[in-house]
Amino acid sequence: MPRPRSLTPQGIAAAALAVLDRDGTGGLTMRAVAQELGVSTMGLYRYVADREELEGLVVELVLGAVDPVPPAGGSWQERIAVLVERVRVAVGAHPAVVPLTMTHRHRSPAILRWSESVAGLLTEAGTGPRQRVVALRGLLAYVIGAIQLEHLGPLAGPGTVAIAGLDPAEFPNMRATALEARTVPPDEEFRGGLALLLAGIGS
């Protein structure tokens, strides 16, 4: 009789996410995850074929926590905004997972369920097929890009401070914008940008 398996996909995913949070995407290796689990690298290969499968498990762990069911009430814009905010919260807690969501979006059940709900709301809003393609891609691009900006280049960060110190004779608009940007909290930045995008979809 074969030995019973001692690892579960959930446990492997949790260990991989811990490595990802600590060491980034470059540190996510079969060896590192095996060490996190306290098993040999070859032992981990009994459960996971390769790094690609490991990445998929991490994506599902993070985005599997996102409720893909839209809220019952509100306009279609408000309902989509709730769905997008849920992704921001889940992925924002583990920003290193951002690039993995893009490479695994076509085979991740969690991402596909979320996208199905958003596409359904866009359909209810009366968007045509081609507009719906662009709108769905635009929303994905926005939430992924916004999460990266929030964690890698926040408005309260050194980049904004540097721009605020530019020569006003050469960069008057950028300097004035940066001076104001330092007072904008992350939630206002995210929701304000999303509102502009949704308004454009509905126009």
C-alpha positions in Angstrom: 0.0 0.0 0.0 1.3 3.5 -0.8 2.0 5.8 2.1 -0.9 8.2 2.9 -0.3 11.7 1.8 0.7 14.1 4.6 0.3 17.3 2.6 -2.8 19.0 1.4 -3.2 21.5 -1.5 -4.4 24.1 1.0 -1.3 23.5 3.2 1.0 23.7 0.3 -0.7 26.9 -1.0 -0.4 28.5 2.5 3.3 27.7 2.7 3.9 29.0 -0.8 2.0 32.2 0.0 4.2 32.7 3.1 7.3 32.4 0.9 5.9 34.8 -1.6 5.0 37.3 1.0 8.5 37.1 2.5 10.7 36.7 -0.5 8.7 37.9 -3.5 8.1 36.1 -6.8 11.8 35.5 -7.3 11.9 33.6 -4.1 9.0 31.3 -4.9 10.7 28.1 -5.7 9.9 24.4 -5.1 12.9 24.2 -2.7 11.9 27.2 -0.7 8.3 26.0 -0.3 9.6 22.5 0.6 11.7 24.1 3.3 8.7 26.1 4.6 6.8 22.8 4.9 9.6 20.9 6.4 9.9 18.3 3.6 12.4 17.5 1.0 12.1 19.1 -2.5 11.6 15.7 -4.0 8.9 15.1 -1.5 7.1 18.2 -2.5 7.2 17.0 -6.1 4.9 14.1 -5.1 2.1 16.7 -4.7 3.0 19.5 -7.1 4.3 19.0 -10.6 6.2 22.3 -10.9 6.4 26.0 -10.0 3.5 26.8 -12.4 1.2 24.5 -10.5 2.5 26.0 -7.2 1.6 29.5 -8.5 -1.8 28.4 -9.4 -2.4 27.1 -5.9 -1.3 30.5 -4.4 -3.6 32.4 -6.8 -6.6 30.3 -5.8 -5.8 30.6 -2.1 -5.8 34.4 -2.3 -8.6 35.0 -4.8 -10.7 32.1 -3.6 -11.5 34.3 -0.7 -13.2 36.8 -3.0 -16.9 36.5 -3.1 -17.8 36.6 -6.8 -21.6 37.1 -6.2 -22.6 40.8 -6.8 -24.5 42.6 -4.1 -28.3 42.5 -4.7 -29.0 46.2 -4.6 -27.6 49.3 -6.3 -26.8 50.4 -9.8 -24.6 48.3 -12.0 -21.7 50.7 -11.4 -22.1 50.3 -7.6 -22.3 46.6 -7.9 -19.2 46.3 -10.0 -17.4 48.7 -7.7 -18.1 46.3 -4.8 -16.7 43.3 -6.8 -13.5 45.3 -7.7 -13.0 46.4 -4.1 -13.2 42.8 -3.0 -10.3 42.0 -5.3 -8.3 45.0 -4.0 -8.7 43.9 -0.4 -7.7 40.2 -1.1 -4.8 40.9 -3.4 -3.7 44.0 -1.5 -3.0 41.9 1.5 -0.5 39.9 -0.6 0.8 42.4 -3.3 3.5 40.0 -4.5 0.7 37.8 -5.9 -0.3 40.6 -8.5 1.9 39.3 -11.4 0.7 35.8 -10.8 -3.0 36.8 -11.2 -2.2 37.9 -14.8 -0.4 34.8 -15.8 -3.0 32.5 -14.3 -6.2 34.5 -15.1 -7.3 32.1 -17.8 -7.2 29.0 -15.7 -8.0 30.2 -12.3 -11.6 29.3 -11.3 -11.7 32.1 -8.8 -10.7 34.8 -11.3 -13.1 33.3 -13.9 -16.0 33.3 -11.5 -15.3 37.0 -10.6 -14.9 37.9 -14.3 -18.2 36.1 -15.1 -20.0 38.2 -12.6 -18.5 41.5 -13.9 -19.3 40.5 -17.5 -22.8 39.7 -16.5 -23.3 43.2 -14.9 -21.8 44.8 -18.0 -24.3 42.9 -20.1 -27.1 44.0 -17.9 -25.9 47.6 -18.4 -26.4 47.3 -22.1 -22.8 47.1 -23.3 -22.2 45.5 -26.6 -19.9 42.6 -27.1 -16.8 44.6 -28.2 -17.4 47.3 -25.5 -17.7 44.5 -22.9 -14.3 43.1 -23.9 -12.6 46.5 -23.5 -14.5 47.3 -20.3 -13.7 44.0 -18.6 -10.0 44.3 -19.6 -10.0 47.9 -18.5 -11.4 47.0 -15.0 -8.8 44.2 -14.6 -6.0 46.5 -15.7 -7.3 49.2 -13.3 -7.5 47.0 -10.2 -4.1 45.3 -10.8 -2.4 48.6 -11.7 -3.9 50.4 -8.7 -2.8 47.7 -6.3 0.8 47.9 -7.6 0.7 51.7 -7.4 -0.7 51.7 -3.9 2.1 49.3 -2.6 5.0 50.2 -4.8 4.5 53.9 -5.5 2.0 55.3 -2.9 1.0 59.0 -3.1 2.4 59.5 0.4 5.7 57.9 -0.7 9.1 59.4 -1.7 8.2 59.7 -5.4 5.4 62.2 -4.7 7.7 64.1 -2.4 10.4 64.3 -5.1 7.9 65.5 -7.7 6.5 68.1 -5.3 10.1 69.5 -5.1 10.5 70.0 -8.8 11.3 73.5 -10.3 7.9 75.2 -10.5 9.1 77.2 -13.6 9.7 74.0 -15.6 7.0 71.6 -14.1 4.3 73.8 -12.6 1.4 71.4 -13.2 3.2 68.3 -12.0 4.5 70.1 -8.9 1.1 71.4 -8.0 -0.5 68.0 -8.6 2.1 66.3 -6.4 1.6 68.8 -3.6 -2.1 68.0 -3.6 -1.5 64.3 -4.1 0.2 63.9 -0.7 -3.1 64.7 1.0 -5.1 62.0 -0.9 -5.6 58.8 1.1 -5.4 55.4 -0.7 -9.1 54.7 -0.5 -10.0 58.0 -2.1 -7.5 57.5 -4.8 -8.7 54.0 -5.6 -12.4 54.6 -5.5 -12.1 57.9 -7.3 -10.2 56.4 -10.2 -12.7 53.5 -10.4 -15.6 55.9 -10.4 -14.1 57.7 -13.4 -13.6 54.4 -15.2 -17.1 53.2 -14.6 -18.5 56.6 -15.6 -16.7 56.2 -18.9 -18.0 52.7 -19.5 -21.6 54.0 -18.9 -21.3 57.0 -21.2 
